[in-house]
């Protein structure tokens, strides 16, 4: 299977600590890099992770709280210093556009490449990006400012060829694509070899959902159909449920409830409050509801 993984660059919340940086991730899918949120320090984390600046063409911002976007202008400036020429696409709530334009005009004159802004309607569940290998969908969330999550969904691939059967029937290479696309093969003597004898089923498409920041949404799982791996904020444990409700955040148990109801295969926790020096309290609470859960940490590389 082609690589589909998530690089955790930062998984803390608004207050940076000696242990965690503000939120940022890079989703790697079939050789392309997509960034989700860009907290302070993101470009240094990319350096540490040996992620290519030139392969990053799209940045998705969930909302305009600083811990999710303070690193953006610094990264844009660095790309200019490195002589970038390729367009950088920014997807974010409309409110960020004016601020970003003023920052670029003030700090990044003669940038040398285009920064193209795509306004995201955070109230709609829709596809906002598509290429040959995947789509990116928005997921409306409930936070203090307008906010949405994102689903990175692989497109279905073609079946796998059974090499031994191809060799056995001496099928020419010129027919491989036809067979992958569902055609039977006719031997020189007129015998038809059914397609199912020549291929193995394609790998099931994978999907990664990123949901941060949000209050607990009991119906959120309905938008996560088919998601393989879910990242869901777990800012608080249940001892601070009142804080979670006040500031529109979620507890680890609530994140686990979404994962359980969505029937995902793997749950990733993050966006930890600095009040928890040991995040295992969050992990243990989540495991009471959903077993296949892990804490994220900076420099983690997680297969979707």
NORCORGI-V817380 format. One record per residue. N is the residue number from 0. RES is the residue in one letter. PHI is phi in degrees with one decimal (999 if undefined). PSI is psi in whole degrees, -180 to 180 (999 if undefined). Layout:
BEGIN
((N/RES/PHI/PSI) (N/RES/PHI/PSI))
END
This chain:
BEGIN
((0/X/999/146) (1/X/-67.4/147) (2/X/-59.3/135) (3/X/-144.8/102) (4/X/-146.0/166) (5/X/-119.3/129) (6/X/-102.2/118) (7/X/-87.2/114) (8/X/-96.7/-31) (9/X/-157.5/138) (10/X/-136.5/19) (11/X/-89.4/-179) (12/X/-105.9/-150) (13/X/-62.6/-33) (14/X/-97.8/109) (15/X/-62.9/148) (16/X/-128.0/176) (17/X/-70.9/-12) (18/X/-102.3/-37) (19/X/-131.5/147) (20/X/-102.1/164) (21/X/-61.5/167) (22/X/-65.1/132) (23/X/-168.9/143) (24/X/-141.7/157) (25/X/-123.9/125) (26/X/-96.3/124) (27/X/-107.2/122) (28/X/-141.1/115) (29/X/50.9/47) (30/X/85.9/-5) (31/X/-107.3/150) (32/X/-114.9/133) (33/X/-128.9/127) (34/X/-94.9/141) (35/X/-120.7/112) (36/X/64.4/155) (37/X/-148.0/70) (38/X/-68.8/171) (39/X/-55.6/135) (40/X/90.4/2) (41/X/-59.1/-45) (42/X/-65.3/-32) (43/X/-68.7/-37) (44/X/-65.7/-37) (45/X/-62.3/-41) (46/X/-60.2/-47) (47/X/-63.2/-32) (48/X/-84.9/-3) (49/X/58.8/33) (50/X/-85.6/136) (51/X/-73.2/124) (52/X/-63.1/-36) (53/X/-71.7/-24) (54/X/-83.0/-11) (55/X/-85.7/113) (56/X/-116.7/-11) (57/X/-142.6/131) (58/X/-123.1/129) (59/X/-113.7/118) (60/X/-104.5/128) (61/X/-76.5/-39) (62/X/-166.2/174) (63/X/-101.8/31) (64/X/-73.4/142) (65/X/-57.7/-35) (66/X/-69.8/-2) (67/X/-114.7/-4) (68/X/-148.3/0) (69/X/-64.1/-22) (70/X/-84.8/-6) (71/X/-68.4/-48) (72/X/-66.7/-35) (73/X/-64.2/-41) (74/X/-67.0/-41) (75/X/-60.4/-43) (76/X/-62.8/-45) (77/X/-61.0/-43) (78/X/-57.2/-39) (79/X/-66.0/-42) (80/X/-62.8/-28) (81/X/-84.5/0) (82/X/82.2/26) (83/X/-60.6/143) (84/X/-121.9/-22) (85/X/-73.6/145) (86/X/-62.8/139) (87/X/-107.5/121) (88/X/-96.9/126) (89/X/-112.8/124) (90/X/-111.4/121) (91/X/-164.0/164) (92/X/-56.4/146) (93/X/-52.9/-33) (94/X/-60.0/-23) (95/X/-78.0/-21) (96/X/-60.6/-51) (97/X/-62.6/-42) (98/X/-62.5/-45) (99/X/-65.3/-41) (100/X/-60.4/-42) (101/X/-68.1/-39) (102/X/-64.0/-44) (103/X/-64.3/-43) (104/X/-63.3/-34) (105/X/-85.2/-45) (106/X/-98.7/-21) (107/X/-128.2/51) (108/X/-65.8/148) (109/X/53.7/50) (110/X/-62.2/-39) (111/X/93.9/-6) (112/X/-150.2/164) (113/X/-91.1/134) (114/X/-104.6/111) (115/X/-102.7/121) (116/X/-95.3/133) (117/X/-118.6/111) (118/X/-69.9/133) (119/X/-108.5/129) (120/X/-85.0/106) (121/X/-73.5/-7) (122/X/-94.1/-4) (123/X/-114.3/146) (124/X/-98.6/105) (125/X/-152.3/161) (126/X/-80.7/125) (127/X/-114.6/-9) (128/X/-149.1/143) (129/X/-153.6/137) (130/X/-136.9/-164) (131/X/-68.4/-22) (132/X/-111.9/-21) (133/X/-157.3/168) (134/X/-123.2/157) (135/X/-122.4/125) (136/X/-112.9/150) (137/X/-88.5/151) (138/X/-129.7/108) (139/X/-58.8/130) (140/X/-121.1/170) (141/X/-120.2/104) (142/X/-134.1/-174) (143/X/-70.4/-55) (144/X/-85.6/173) (145/X/-57.4/135) (146/X/-152.9/145) (147/X/-146.8/157) (148/X/-98.5/-177) (149/X/-139.5/143) (150/X/-116.7/124) (151/X/-99.8/113) (152/X/-121.7/121) (153/X/-64.2/145) (154/X/-83.5/151) (155/X/-58.2/145) (156/X/-104.6/171) (157/X/-79.9/159) (158/X/-61.4/163) (159/X/-90.8/136) (160/X/-74.2/137) (161/X/-84.9/99) (162/X/-58.7/-38) (163/X/-65.1/-35) (164/X/-72.8/-36) (165/X/-62.1/-44) (166/X/-67.3/-40) (167/X/-62.1/-43) (168/X/-90.5/1) (169/X/53.0/49) (170/X/-81.5/129) (171/X/-68.5/152) (172/X/-58.1/-31) (173/X/-61.2/-18) (174/X/-96.8/-5) (175/X/-60.0/-47) (176/X/-62.9/-38) (177/X/-62.0/-42) (178/X/-66.4/-42) (179/X/-60.0/-30) (180/X/-89.5/11) (181/X/106.7/0) (182/X/-79.9/146) (183/X/-74.2/173) (184/X/-124.6/134) (185/X/-101.5/122) (186/X/-73.3/162) (187/X/-53.4/-30) (188/X/-87.0/7) (189/X/93.6/-7) (190/X/-67.6/133) (191/X/-96.5/125) (192/X/-97.0/115) (193/X/-59.5/146) (194/X/-57.4/-38) (195/X/-65.5/-17) (196/X/-80.9/-14) (197/X/-107.7/-10) (198/X/-134.5/155) (199/X/-103.2/150) (200/X/-56.9/147) (201/X/-66.3/156) (202/X/-64.1/141) (203/X/-65.1/134) (204/X/-60.5/141) (205/X/-103.6/158) (206/X/-145.6/141) (207/X/-121.4/127) (208/X/-113.0/135) (209/X/-116.5/117) (210/X/-129.3/94) (211/X/-159.3/130) (212/X/-102.5/152) (213/X/-164.4/150) (214/X/-72.1/166) (215/X/-64.4/128) (216/X/-120.8/102) (217/X/-57.6/-26) (218/X/-97.0/3) (219/X/-59.6/-35) (220/X/-58.6/-25) (221/X/-65.8/-24) (222/X/-90.0/-3) (223/X/-108.0/25) (224/X/-59.8/130) (225/X/81.4/2) (226/X/-72.2/134) (227/X/-86.2/-51) (228/X/-124.3/132) (229/X/-118.0/126) (230/X/-99.1/120) (231/X/-131.0/131) (232/X/-56.1/143) (233/X/-139.2/66) (234/X/-62.7/-36) (235/X/-129.3/160) (236/X/-92.7/175) (237/X/-66.2/-16) (238/X/-67.7/-17) (239/X/-121.7/38) (240/X/-59.1/-38) (241/X/-63.9/-37) (242/X/-66.1/-42) (243/X/-60.0/-44) (244/X/-69.1/-37) (245/X/-66.2/-42) (246/X/-104.3/13) (247/X/57.6/53) (248/X/-122.9/180) (249/X/-122.5/156) (250/X/-93.1/167) (251/X/-62.4/-38) (252/X/-65.3/-38) (253/X/-67.5/-39) (254/X/-60.6/-42) (255/X/-65.9/-34) (256/X/-64.5/-39) (257/X/-64.2/-44) (258/X/-62.2/-43) (259/X/-62.7/-47) (260/X/-69.5/-30) (261/X/-82.3/-10) (262/X/58.7/41) (263/X/-76.7/164) (264/X/-87.8/-28) (265/X/-147.2/137) (266/X/-115.6/132) (267/X/-111.5/131) (268/X/-101.3/148) (269/X/-170.7/-171) (270/X/61.5/50) (271/X/-74.6/138) (272/X/-66.7/144) (273/X/-68.5/-9) (274/X/-74.3/-7) (275/X/-111.8/95) (276/X/-67.5/-24) (277/X/-123.5/106) (278/X/-74.8/-2) (279/X/-62.9/-22) (280/X/-63.6/-36) (281/X/-70.4/-43) (282/X/-60.0/-47) (283/X/-64.2/-39) (284/X/-66.0/-41) (285/X/-65.2/-37) (286/X/-67.3/-17) (287/X/-67.3/-20) (288/X/-115.5/-37) (289/X/-138.3/124) (290/X/-78.3/-44) (291/X/-84.7/78) (292/X/-133.1/146) (293/X/-141.6/152) (294/X/-79.8/140) (295/X/-90.7/151) (296/X/-141.5/155) (297/X/-55.7/138) (298/X/80.1/2) (299/X/-64.7/142) (300/X/-123.1/117) (301/X/-118.1/124) (302/X/-74.3/131) (303/X/-73.1/999))
END
